[in-house]
């Protein structure tokens, strides 16, 4: 397949024509199935008419990602006499090329109204779909060509162009209607999708991060909504834990169920439950089976790998560290476990303050710099930073909240450079390298947090929608 990157020659129309040409070539390589055969093989949830197939293959317009991927899967199935695996790299490549074209199309639509940003003006929010841009507050940061950042970050064109011009946060607001309070949010491992699970309803809503446009829903089957969702790092699978006491696995491409397991859901109002976690390679799935029991399962087969019993300490949360260990959060701190043998690998004390949220940063350079954080919800509300190799505390800072907060969260950027922590009123971003607070943002009862895989987009949810911030790039080393 040719390189269709944003940095390539030609505008949107030319790239769309090349895209369609490659689709026609794929059809020939897969045996040249007729339009009628492709239409018959199309899934019920994504029908493809003969005319729609012809228009896609001739490049008459850029189709939505769902009909495109349905067409690609059908062609690959015909060519190999079996459906492609969810992790087939060809699927990811076609989705990536579609995202590139979508960004080009969005840039083309906005180009007629785009004006170069003025200097030294206050920064403002950019509502999703808006044509107004936040003005920069400083000089360009030298991150690189806008096209490469657009491809990598998958965020609105105008917002990214302005983010490149400043070292301040750029805010993007995304309204979410008729869902109630959002319990959990997650980015897909390729950064193409943002998912949100609300307290009301059994579906997980999806948005394309390239355009912030709705990308459909995945029906989890939970009786009373999902309290946690997470994508497998291996791709193709979404796990959800529901108030009905079940963990369900869904194929993100087809929405079909892949498995179901029981889980323990504490009946605590506003509980920051995270009863599941995928290992970093996506092969293992840790599930809280009881208040003090964790089941480690093979994510593909569902087979039980081992059981971990935490003794007298109830489990608040699960997470995998960059060194492969499983962490369980408790009122007394963090316990570290070997996920294959179930053996204890270490303990981190949270002092006298219960741990409300745990999150692990990947190693910046090597596993020697792996990090962990704890957040306490009693006064003083303290965020503590630990070195996982030495199990020593290396930094701390306070979250300012006038009342006891049960909506505390903390999450590391994928490279471990930024730790974001939030209360009901404040979102703080802490540079783990310089040990300094780099951003403080006033928020309205935002709770779940998630970084995009690139680390440049931070999403936070509240009762009325999603807030997203584009982070400035890290300064170049001097």
C-alpha angles and dihedrals in degrees: 000000000000122000106264097177124150090249092062125105122273137040131270096284093052093046091048090053091050089047091053091046090056090049090054090049090051090052091053092046089052094055101277099267115200122252088248092055092048089050092051091051094049114114118253092242091055110033119187119203122206091250093049091050091051093049092050094048093048094047096241089149141345107268125215116272093251098058090041094053091044089055093047092049092050092051092048090047092052091046095052100028089237135068116267117254117259088246094049104138091218090067092052090048094053091046090050092051090049090052090051091052092046090054090049090050092050091049091050092052092050097042095085092062101032117118127183109263119254121237128250097013124135118268118245136185123271113218113215110271093016122138092207117100130209110244118237126250100206148006126308114283097216095238092148140258114344091232093060092048091048090054094046100043101034095212134133112300099231094046092051093048089055093043088058089058098055146040093222129094118269114214125214120185122209118189117219113194132201098000105104120216114354112234102186142007132191141174121227113248092254091049092237096116137043115202129196131188117201131202090241121060134018099254131094111222121221133203130187106241090208092065106007087233120141112270100189135265138281115218108222097186093227113150096223110019133281123282096191138021132182137172120229109247087227089064134234098067133087120192122202132185117206140197087248089074098253137116113213130192120210133190102239092208099052103017089231119146116253102182147330133219134178119252138182115251115188112223096228120134112245091002113173091226120180101168097166141046136179119222114246092258092047093238097111132049119198114206128185100233097176137000091279102016131088125192117206110205136184101253093215102044101022090229117152111252099181145326125240120202115195098199117222097350120096114224118245100176146353131221139159119232126220090254090060097254122133117234124204118198119222138169088263098048137272130331120201122211141183101243094209101046099023091229121150111256101179148318133235119201121223092196115229095330123091116242111243100176138015130192134169129221119215116238113280094212104349138348087273088081097047112142140202132190136200128197122201121208098201122078123311090041098210132183111208124196121207138189105231094206097055096025086225127139109243104175145358140188137181130252110216114223124148094214134037106280126212093179098074119139137170130190135170125226110247092259092048093238098116128043113196118198129176142193128185090282110020139053114198126190116202125196105224092198100053093027089228134126105247103178136023117186127183110228139179109244095308114173124162114061132194135174122213115241090258091054093229097099123061120188126196128180133215138167095285105038147302129309119204129192128195108215122216115247120263113271115261112257112260 
